[in-house]
Amino acid sequence: MQYRFNLLQTDLCHDGFFRLERHRLEHECYRGSTVGPIDRELLLRGSCVVVLPYDPARDRVVLLEQFRVGAIRDPNGAWLVEVVAGICEPGESLEEVAHRELGEEVGCTARDMKRVTDFYLSPGGSDEVATLFFANVDSEGVEGIHGLGSEGEDIRVFGRDRATAMHEVYAGRIRSAPAIIALQWLELSLARIGHGSDRRSAIFADEP
């Protein structure tokens, strides 16, 4: 069943690197009544891509670490372990963004790319939708500092055995939601495929 909402008013609060709007609206309830009018701020970020570079031959993932302003109050520090991610520019396809960001952020070229799923990052206050990709890469020699200086990027790139990366998720040392989602999808995919000799490469094959 589709429930309805009514947008009564939209005001622009800020228009900079991101756009922030305030919406006055009302919407139907499950019990048949209506909520509202209520005011909600909405951060407009649009579409982005998330990419987990994975080396099936070495069973190794490529991760990165960088400063994040959203974590400046975190007692563990403002540098987060993440996967490749980037915002879509006008006229770019999602696949083009995934390949571009893979090269800019970690210096890798995908031998194969698999589109997995879309998900909202924070729908309580943002319209941003992420499209998750997995990239088949050669992880040899990927360590180093990457990113575009013109965009203030300072990105430390490193490889991790898949098992070690998952242990860091379980231990709470990887706390970026896209990285957790990507790594957990990888674990579930390998478990579904089974224990054949080519199971790691099989995750990039077409779905049966």
Summary of the structure (lengths in Angstrom):
residues: 208
radius of gyration: 19.6
end to end distance: 30.7
largest distance: 59.9
contacts: 582
relative contact order: 0.17
helix: 24%
strand: 41%
